[in-house]
Amino acid sequence: MKRPTWGNRLLTLMAAAVSLLCGCQGVSGSSSSSSSPPPSPRDLTQINHIVILIQENRSFDHYFGRLSAFWATNGFPAQAFDGLPLTASNPGCDPAFPPPSVCVGSTSSPQVPVFHLQTMCVENPSPSWNEAHVDFDLGQPNSGLATLDGFVNSAATDARTISPPFNDISGKRAMGYYDGGDLNYYYFMASNFATSDRWFSPVMTRTQPNRMYLLAGTSHGHVYPLGVTSSPPLPDKTIFQLLQENGISWRIYVHPGQDGCTATSCLLARSYINMFTFQNDVVNKFPQNLVPVSQYLSDVANGTLPQVAIIEPASDVFLDEHPTETSPVNIQAGAAYAASLVNALMNSPSWKDSVFIFSHDEFGGFFDHVAPQPAVPPDAIQPSDLQPGDVCTTSGGPTCDFGHTGYRVPLIVISPFTKKNFVSHTVADHTAILKFIETRFKLPHLTARDAAQMDMTEFFDFAHPPWMTPPMPPAQNTGGACYLDHLP
């Protein structure tokens, strides 16, 4: 869809003015409440609601690498953008070399070029500590020198090791990407609102430690989920505790599991707040702040959104976009679910002073051509749960602590105040969301990591809000094929 011309923008503004007088809808189809003038003053305090949705396990190149091609096709202006190089390739893992029982990289192994995935379902490449470091440098995973040549090897090794083995024992899936035809809603929103080509997950490992950073600015030394070493919940202060202490309203929205249970205990089991001791306060003191995602839809419709909210991924019903481990997970179904949450906000009374931050928790093991970046360690705690034989257990290196980010992940910043068709090139990770919240509500930082982040204000134009009347996004395509038994 092409950007509106200046003439169309004038019509939009005129229609918005008419809608305020007559109560009818503007040309975008949004409600008249969405066209209300911005409050004063013209600064960050105009944002009164921050909603965060972090989906699962997708890299930037894998999802958003073809954005510039989408812009060229749909009339958006060309601009600096570090997207997917279509000439990229990775050393493969040919079953004939070496033997199939062992997948070891070699210059003799054939190259696997990037390719457009035709299936909306794909087997899981692993993003864990060892695999993320092998991806970083196949020959010397702890060297600190980013050769970025291990993605195919890691995916192939995992596919052969898992029982029963995956179909893709060559690891080819790690080099697959999607485009604006597959993820048309995300591409539309990232193009009209704002994204970044330098947004990273916080740490080079899997979901749980990255979500620890999202909630508390640190993983307290963990590179694995707490259950791997039977570790107790973390004592670190979370953003929700900080908000509670300062009288800022907050809420965690959780999609129920397949059994539909909405009891506090059921919701807690599906919320990442259960990784922290603050879960006890949530259960005993603030159960009204841990609610089903249906309450989010009610809150946006009724104008009762809290000041800060996180929507947990709908993992138990396969809408989190996580690559397939058991039942096939269709990315288009997950994107359609995310679209329903964003659209509900855009067409609600809360739109006029809200921001919706969308991303993925980590890269999922999919190829990205930009290396993790040096970052400020959150604290002095070193990795505490590495297993015997893990990368960094026999020798150290620059990537053996918490002084680097993880890999790039998709980002969309959606708000009436978001600059149009904006791309940030500032290096940041998910703890910048914490810095954004802290800056908006004048709160202290949680760790040295979030203190060092940008405050995200570069994404916004508060003097001239571009999207008081939101655009009309397309319905997310849902007709893509879903299979796991082969790749093109």
C-alpha angles and dihedrals in degrees: 000000000000124000113260116261121239088257091055090048090054089051089050092052091047091049090049090053091050091049090057090056100042103026091236128131125272124234091274092062091240122136121266091249088065090062096058115129116260118264123248143285103054099234143082092299088075087077109083101162128048116188121186129195118177114184126194140282113329129131126223096245091045093055111016103021092106097052094111090057088052090052092051092051096045103043101259115143119259115252141161108296129159100214136154115311105223089209092062120120139165133214106269131221105236110197087223092056115068109007113280093246091067127039110201124164120245137167086237092063112098121257119252111212124209113268141181110261113229095192122072089209122065135173117257120267109200121250096186126133098272096042093045090053093046088051087053094053120356096197099039109019094184097042097104089227107118108219090154092207104126106076097099092042093053094047092048094047092051092046091055096041099050117090115261094022120243120249095245101066089155092067092231093139091073089071097050123111140188129221143199093288092057098039099027095153094052092045092051093049095044089049098047096038125026139297138166134230091201103053113124139182110251101246139022098252145064137312106283100055090045090053089048086060091047091055103033110010092246142055091216090237097314124135093166133051113277092250093064091073098019089247119174121244115287120263093211119124112256127211089253092057089049090050092048092051090054100045096252114144118238141170140187115216117204130189108226120241125253090281090061093231113163099176113128091250091054093048092046090055088058097044124086089222084085088078089072135063087236085080087082091060090046092055099039103033110017109029088140087068094060105067142151118274088247086073089060090059089050093047095052092046093048098040092244101122114143120239092256127022137170122201110208117223114265093237100151091059094043097248097118097089091237112155113259120278100157118346114032113266113209113209092206091058089050092047091049089053092050089048091055090056095047093044091051089058095044091054097045138089088254095062094087094069105022141098126203115203115199127186145126124261097233142344099271094221093292121139121271124172096211117082125230110269133233110265139181110267110240093226142338094278115121125208105292106180105050111142125230109283095017120140109278096024095100099034136007133234145164093285096046096094136035097284095106135059123234122249128301118282133187119273134187123180110199123188142119085256098050115119113247118257091351125168120192118210095186114119109243141144135206092285086072084075087060090049089050091053092044092049095047095050097032095244130155119256122260100219141354089266098062091038089061096049128100114260094232094236089127088075093065143070107200096171094058109020106207100200111040083129102045123221123254106251122203122253110264112259111247104173100090122127119262118204137133105190098086145007128218 
